Amino acid sequence: MTAPINNHRPTRSIPRCLKLAYTAFVAVLVPVYWFEYGPANFLWGSDIALLVTLAALWLESRLLLSMMTIAILIPELGWCADLLIRLTIGIDAIEFKGTQYMFETSIPLFVRSLSLFHVALPVVLLWCLYRLGYHQLGLLGQSLLSWIVLPVSYLVSNPVENINWVYGFGGTPQTMLPEPLYVLLLMVLFPLLIYLPSHLVMGRLFSVPRGHSS
């Protein structure tokens, strides 16, 4: 059986230059997004990860970094695949809330370019886990966070915004289940289908020796 990549490697700190560059980017993005999309947009999982990662970098928190990695790794891979497919063959791989907005000329090019953080964020998080290691409580922490974020997303958004897909996948709201029951279903499916697979892989690749915490 293959041993984890860094099972016996001591943890290392995150360079200050990365922390400063990341902070500067977030300082630009937040007011622009707030003005263009409104504050509710920051409830999207990727936007939450972007902001929480800022704190995680400065705190060098393995737990927060681990939570954000398993939260966004699979969705961001889908976003990147959708963008690549759209750029190469012009087909939407994701019907709703994919990368269509990246090609809407009504949105300023600068604003759209900021969304390329979807490409960079997984790379930053994976590199940080390589430096610091994965925290085994990441799955629990992220599941608890999602159980707060998903109901709040339902309460503050509408079917047009459909933040975190709380009204259904696709452009048309789902009608098979009562809306609150559907949100409860998402609260089960997100940890099982999105967080758990990433948790198992990250725990295998970036485990740390016993005795390390934070």
N, C-alpha and C positions, 0 to 999 in steps of 0.2 A: 504494500500500500504506500502510495506516495505521501511524503511528509508535507505539511503546510509550508508555503514559500518562506515565511519568516518566523518559523516557530522558535528558533533559537537566536534570533537577531535582536539586539537591544533596540528599544524605541528611540527615535530621533525627533528633534523639534522641527517645527515648521518655520522656514526662513521668513524674516521680517519683510523682505521685499514682496513676497507673495501676499502677506497680510495687508500691506499698504496698497498694493495694486488692486486687490480685491475690494478693499474699503473704498477706494476712489471710484471704482466702477459702480458699486452699489449706491454711492452718494450721488452719482449722475442718474442712474436708472430710476431710483425711487420717486423723485419729484416728477420726472418725465412720465412714468407710468401712471402716477397718481392723477396727473392732469389729463392724460390721454384716455385712460381706461377706468379711472375711478378707484377708490380704496378697496372695494370688494374684490377686485382682481387679485389682490395679494393673498386671497384665500386659496388660490390655485396651489396645488402641491409643489410645483416647481418654484413658484415665487416664495412660498414658505421656506423651502429648502435654500433658496438663494440668501434669504435674510438670516436664517438660523445658522447657516454655514459661516456667515460673517462672525457671529459670536463664537462659534466653534473653533475658528481659526485662531482667534486671539486667546481663547481659553485653552486651546489645544486639547479639547474635550473629545476623547475617543467615543464616548457615548453619543454625543450630538452628531458627530461626523458619521457614525455608523447608522444612526437613525435616518439621517438625510440621504445617505447612499442607498439604503434599501427602499426608501420612499420613492426615489426618482429614477433609479437605474433603468428599470424596464420601461416606464413611460417615456423617458428621454430617448432611449434607443428607438422607440416607436416614432417619436417626434423627428428624430434625425433621419430615420428611414423614409418617413413621409416626405420630408423636405427633399431628400435625394431623389426619390421617385418623381416628385413633382418637377424638379429641375431638369431631370433627364428625359422623361417621357411624357410629362404633363398630365399625369393621372393622380387623383387624390387617393392615397392609400387609406387615409382616415377620413371618414365622411364628415365628421363634425368636430370642431375644436381641434383640428390638426394644424397644418401650416398654411391654410388658405389665406389667412390674414397677412402672411409674409409677402403676398403678391397683390394686395389691395392698394392701389395707388392713392386711395383716399387717406391712408395712413402715411405720415411722413416717412421717408426712407430712413432717416436717422433713428426714429422710434422703432421701425422694423428691424434695423440692424442690431439694436440692443438685445433683441430676442435671440441672437446667436449665443447668448449665455447658455441656452439649452444644449448646445454642443460642448461648451467648455466646462460646465459645471460637473458632469459626471467624471471628466478627466481629473479635475481638481480633487474631487472627493476620493477617487480611487488612489490617487497619488498620496493623499494625506493618510489614507488607511495603510498604504505601504509603509509610510514613515512611522505611524503611531500604532497600527494594529487595529483589529476589529473588536468591538465590545459586544459580548454575548447578550447583553440586555437591550441591544438595538431593536430587536423584534418587538419586545414588550413595550419599550418606550414609544416606538413609532405607532404601534397599534393603539395605545392609549391616546396618543395625539390625534390620530385619525378619528377616533370616536368622539372627539371634541369638534374637529374641523368639519367633518361631514354634516352633522346636524346644523352647525352654524351656517355652512354654505347653503343648505336648503332654506334656512330662515331668512337669509339676506339676499339671495339671488332670485332670479326668475328663469322661466324656461328658455328665454332667449340667451341669457348669459350661461346658464347650465353649468355653473362652477363645480368642478370635480365630478361632473356627470350625474349630479343628484336628481336630475329629472329624466334621465335615460341616456343611453348611448345612441348616437345618430342625431339627425336634425329634428326629428319629431319626438316629443315627450312620450315616454312609455305609458301605456294605459292598462297593462296586464295586472298590476298591483296597485293598491292604494299608495299614495306618495310616501307617507311615513314608513310603511312596511318596506317599500323599495329602498329607502335610505338605510333602514336596519339591515337589509340584505347586503348593501354595499359595505356596511361596517363589518360584515363577516367576510365578504369576498376580497376586499382590499388586503387584509392581512394574509389570507390564504393564497391568493393568486399573484399578488404583486410583491408583498414584503417577504413572505416565507421563502420563496425560491432564491431571492437575492441574499437573504440572511444565511441560508445554507452554504451558498457559494462563497460569500465574503468571509464567513467564519472558517471555512476551509482554507482559503487563500491567505488570509491576513490575521491568523490567530497570533496571540502573544503568549509569552511564558506565564505560568501561574504566578500570582503575586502582584502583577501589574493591574492598576485600576485607573479610574477617572474617565 
